[in-house]
């Protein structure tokens, strides 16, 4: 929906772009209230991406302490998951009990490739 690292991507950016397209199209209309209409659409476009995006970014910041920390790189990211150690799993696939560890996908891949 919204990625703080790429604010121009995602659902909110698409909605803002759609409003922008409508805004450009509406400017061609000959109507007494067209200036007010374009002003309202311009404000709506800004609120979608900026105001809603800021609120989502703030909510994500508040939730960050709940995210797992990758055991390899040490980063707290939403894609960190607890999984059997890819290193030992690759080396000893018949062993039933592998250590569970929180890893992000790039670190899990690297541990697997290092095996």
TORGU-522011 format. One record per residue: residue number from 1; x, y, z of N, C-alpha, C in turn. Coordinates in nm, 3 decimals. Layout:
<recs>
 seq     n.X     n.Y     n.Z    ca.X    ca.Y    ca.Z     c.X     c.Y     c.Z
 NUM       X       Y       Z       X       Y       Z       X       Y       Z
...
</recs>
This chain:
<recs>
 seq     n.X     n.Y     n.Z    ca.X    ca.Y    ca.Z     c.X     c.Y     c.Z
   1   0.082  -0.119   0.000   0.000   0.000   0.000   0.086   0.126   0.000
   2   0.188   0.127   0.087   0.275   0.243   0.096   0.411   0.198   0.146
   3   0.516   0.233   0.076   0.651   0.200   0.116   0.726   0.330   0.141
   4   0.762   0.358   0.268   0.832   0.482   0.297   0.961   0.500   0.216
   5   1.024   0.390   0.180   1.146   0.398   0.101   1.118   0.436  -0.045
   6   0.997   0.405  -0.092   0.958   0.438  -0.230   0.817   0.500  -0.228
   7   0.805   0.626  -0.181   0.672   0.686  -0.168   0.600   0.706  -0.302
   8   0.672   0.702  -0.413   0.609   0.719  -0.543   0.557   0.588  -0.602
   9   0.566   0.481  -0.524   0.515   0.351  -0.567   0.403   0.309  -0.473
  10   0.325   0.213  -0.513   0.220   0.160  -0.426   0.082   0.217  -0.455
  11  -0.012   0.173  -0.375  -0.154   0.208  -0.396  -0.178   0.358  -0.379
  12  -0.122   0.418  -0.274  -0.146   0.560  -0.252  -0.093   0.645  -0.368
  13   0.023   0.610  -0.419   0.078   0.683  -0.533  -0.010   0.665  -0.657
  14  -0.064   0.545  -0.676  -0.153   0.520  -0.791  -0.281   0.602  -0.780
  15  -0.337   0.610  -0.658  -0.458   0.691  -0.637  -0.426   0.839  -0.662
  16  -0.312   0.885  -0.611  -0.272   1.025  -0.633  -0.253   1.052  -0.782
  17  -0.194   0.957  -0.854  -0.176   0.973  -0.999  -0.311   0.978  -1.071
  18  -0.405   0.896  -1.028  -0.539   0.896  -1.090  -0.608   1.030  -1.067
  19  -0.596   1.082  -0.946  -0.655   1.213  -0.918  -0.586   1.320  -1.003
  20  -0.457   1.309  -1.019  -0.383   1.404  -1.104  -0.428   1.399  -1.248
  21  -0.455   1.278  -1.297  -0.505   1.263  -1.435  -0.642   1.328  -1.449
  22  -0.727   1.305  -1.352  -0.860   1.367  -1.353  -0.846   1.519  -1.347
  23  -0.756   1.566  -1.264  -0.733   1.709  -1.249  -0.693   1.773  -1.381
  24  -0.602   1.708  -1.454  -0.560   1.761  -1.584  -0.677   1.762  -1.681
  25  -0.756   1.655  -1.681  -0.872   1.647  -1.772  -0.977   1.751  -1.740
  26  -0.999   1.777  -1.612  -1.104   1.870  -1.569  -1.070   2.014  -1.607
  27  -0.943   2.045  -1.617  -0.905   2.183  -1.650  -0.955   2.224  -1.788
  28  -0.988   2.128  -1.872  -1.041   2.155  -2.005  -1.189   2.194  -2.003
  29  -1.257   2.167  -1.892  -1.401   2.191  -1.881  -1.426   2.340  -1.860
  30  -1.526   2.391  -1.931  -1.565   2.531  -1.918  -1.683   2.538  -1.821
  31  -1.654   2.581  -1.697  -1.756   2.589  -1.594  -1.718   2.700  -1.497
  32  -1.817   2.763  -1.438  -1.791   2.874  -1.346  -1.710   2.831  -1.223
  33  -1.732   2.709  -1.175  -1.667   2.662  -1.052  -1.543   2.577  -1.078
  34  -1.491   2.580  -1.200  -1.380   2.490  -1.233  -1.255   2.519  -1.149
  35  -1.233   2.645  -1.114  -1.116   2.677  -1.032  -1.128   2.611  -0.894
  36  -1.247   2.615  -0.837  -1.269   2.553  -0.705  -1.257   2.400  -0.716
  37  -1.308   2.343  -0.825  -1.299   2.198  -0.847  -1.153   2.156  -0.857
  38  -1.074   2.228  -0.936  -0.933   2.192  -0.951  -0.858   2.210  -0.819
  39  -0.894   2.312  -0.742  -0.832   2.332  -0.611  -0.861   2.215  -0.518
  40  -0.986   2.171  -0.515  -1.025   2.057  -0.431  -0.954   1.929  -0.474
  41  -0.947   1.905  -0.604  -0.879   1.785  -0.653  -0.729   1.791  -0.623
  42  -0.671   1.908  -0.635  -0.530   1.925  -0.604  -0.504   1.895  -0.455
  43  -0.592   1.945  -0.368  -0.580   1.916  -0.225  -0.597   1.766  -0.198
  44  -0.693   1.705  -0.265  -0.717   1.561  -0.247  -0.594   1.481  -0.287
  45  -0.533   1.520  -0.398  -0.413   1.450  -0.444  -0.302   1.460  -0.340
  46  -0.283   1.577  -0.283  -0.181   1.595  -0.181  -0.211   1.517  -0.055
  47  -0.338   1.513  -0.015  -0.375   1.441   0.107  -0.355   1.291   0.092
  48  -0.386   1.238  -0.024  -0.373   1.093  -0.045  -0.230   1.049  -0.022
  49  -0.138   1.113  -0.092  -0.001   1.066  -0.086   0.074   1.120   0.036
  50   0.058   1.248   0.065   0.138   1.307   0.172   0.078   1.279   0.310
  51  -0.046   1.316   0.330  -0.105   1.303   0.463  -0.125   1.156   0.501
  52  -0.186   1.079   0.412  -0.207   0.937   0.441  -0.072   0.865   0.451
  53   0.020   0.899   0.361   0.153   0.837   0.365   0.227   0.867   0.493
  54   0.218   0.992   0.540   0.283   1.029   0.667   0.224   0.951   0.784
  55   0.094   0.934   0.784   0.030   0.861   0.893   0.070   0.712   0.891
  56   0.076   0.655   0.773   0.118   0.515   0.761   0.264   0.501   0.804
  57   0.350   0.594   0.761   0.491   0.591   0.799   0.504   0.601   0.952
  58   0.426   0.688   1.014   0.430   0.703   1.159   0.384   0.574   1.228
  59   0.277   0.513   1.177   0.229   0.386   1.234   0.335   0.278   1.222
  60   0.403   0.272   1.108   0.509   0.172   1.090   0.624   0.195   1.188
  61   0.657   0.323   1.211   0.762   0.355   1.307   0.725   0.308   1.447
  62   0.597   0.326   1.484   0.551   0.283   1.616   0.553   0.131   1.630
  63   0.528   0.061   1.519   0.525  -0.086   1.522   0.662  -0.150   1.505
  64   0.762  -0.072   1.467   0.896  -0.126   1.440   0.951  -0.212   1.553
  65   0.931  -0.176   1.681   0.986  -0.262   1.787   0.927  -0.404   1.788
  66   0.813  -0.423   1.723   0.752  -0.555   1.718   0.814  -0.644   1.611
  67   0.890  -0.586   1.521   0.950  -0.662   1.412   1.066  -0.747   1.463
  68   1.081  -0.863   1.405   1.193  -0.951   1.440   1.323  -0.894   1.384
  69   1.432  -0.919   1.454   1.565  -0.876   1.409   1.635  -0.997   1.345
  70   1.685  -0.977   1.225   1.758  -1.083   1.154   1.885  -1.115   1.232
  71   1.908  -1.243   1.255   2.023  -1.287   1.333   2.155  -1.264   1.258
  72   2.151  -1.258   1.128   2.273  -1.240   1.049   2.309  -1.093   1.030
  73   2.218  -1.013   0.974   2.249  -0.872   0.944   2.211  -0.778   1.057
  74   2.128  -0.826   1.150   2.091  -0.744   1.265   1.981  -0.643   1.239
  75   1.924  -0.642   1.119   1.821  -0.545   1.087   1.682  -0.595   1.127
  76   1.598  -0.500   1.171   1.457  -0.530   1.199   1.380  -0.495   1.074
  77   1.321  -0.597   1.012   1.249  -0.575   0.887   1.122  -0.660   0.888
  78   1.021  -0.616   0.811   0.895  -0.692   0.808   0.908  -0.831   0.747
  79   1.010  -0.854   0.665   1.022  -0.984   0.598   1.108  -1.084   0.675
  80   1.148  -1.050   0.798   1.226  -1.145   0.880   1.131  -1.251   0.933
  81   1.170  -1.375   0.915   1.088  -1.487   0.963   1.174  -1.588   1.036
  82   1.112  -1.662   1.127   1.183  -1.767   1.200   1.176  -1.894   1.116
  83   1.293  -1.953   1.095   1.302  -2.072   1.009   1.414  -2.162   1.058
  84   1.411  -2.289   1.015   1.523  -2.377   1.046   1.650  -2.322   0.979
  85   1.762  -2.333   1.045   1.888  -2.282   0.992   1.913  -2.337   0.851
  86   1.916  -2.251   0.749   1.937  -2.299   0.612   2.073  -2.365   0.592
  87   2.173  -2.324   0.668   2.307  -2.381   0.658   2.306  -2.527   0.700
  88   2.259  -2.553   0.821   2.260  -2.691   0.870   2.156  -2.777   0.798
  89   2.047  -2.716   0.757   1.944  -2.791   0.684   1.999  -2.842   0.550
  90   2.080  -2.757   0.484   2.138  -2.798   0.355   2.245  -2.905   0.374
  91   2.324  -2.890   0.482   2.432  -2.987   0.504   2.382  -3.119   0.559
  92   2.282  -3.113   0.645   2.231  -3.233   0.711   2.079  -3.242   0.694
  93   2.033  -3.266   0.574   1.889  -3.266   0.548   1.812  -3.375   0.621
  94   1.880  -3.483   0.660   1.811  -3.594   0.729   1.796  -3.571   0.879
  95   1.867  -3.474   0.932   1.855  -3.443   1.075   1.716  -3.384   1.101
  96   1.648  -3.433   1.204   1.511  -3.387   1.228   1.502  -3.251   1.299
  97   1.608  -3.215   1.369   1.597  -3.096   1.454   1.705  -2.994   1.418
  98   1.667  -2.888   1.350   1.761  -2.780   1.317   1.726  -2.658   1.401
  99   1.830  -2.583   1.437   1.809  -2.463   1.517   1.720  -2.365   1.443
 100   1.620  -2.313   1.512   1.530  -2.211   1.456   1.597  -2.075   1.472
 101   1.595  -1.995   1.365   1.659  -1.864   1.373   1.583  -1.762   1.289
 102   1.578  -1.638   1.338   1.513  -1.531   1.261   1.608  -1.481   1.152
 103   1.562  -1.488   1.027   1.644  -1.445   0.913   1.559  -1.369   0.812
 104   1.621  -1.271   0.747   1.555  -1.206   0.634   1.587  -1.290   0.510
 105   1.509  -1.280   0.403   1.533  -1.363   0.285   1.675  -1.354   0.228
 106   1.736  -1.234   0.215   1.873  -1.232   0.162   1.973  -1.308   0.250
 107   1.960  -1.293   0.382   2.052  -1.364   0.472   2.026  -1.514   0.473
 108   1.900  -1.554   0.462   1.868  -1.697   0.455   1.929  -1.758   0.329
 109   1.917  -1.686   0.218   1.976  -1.732   0.092   2.127  -1.743   0.104
 110   2.190  -1.643   0.164   2.336  -1.644   0.179   2.380  -1.762   0.267
 111   2.308  -1.788   0.377   2.344  -1.902   0.464   2.331  -2.034   0.386
 112   2.228  -2.045   0.306   2.207  -2.165   0.227   2.322  -2.180   0.125
 113   2.355  -2.071   0.058   2.462  -2.076  -0.044   2.599  -2.103   0.020
 114   2.619  -2.055   0.142   2.746  -2.079   0.212   2.764  -2.225   0.252
 115   2.653  -2.298   0.259   2.662  -2.438   0.300   2.718  -2.520   0.185
</recs>
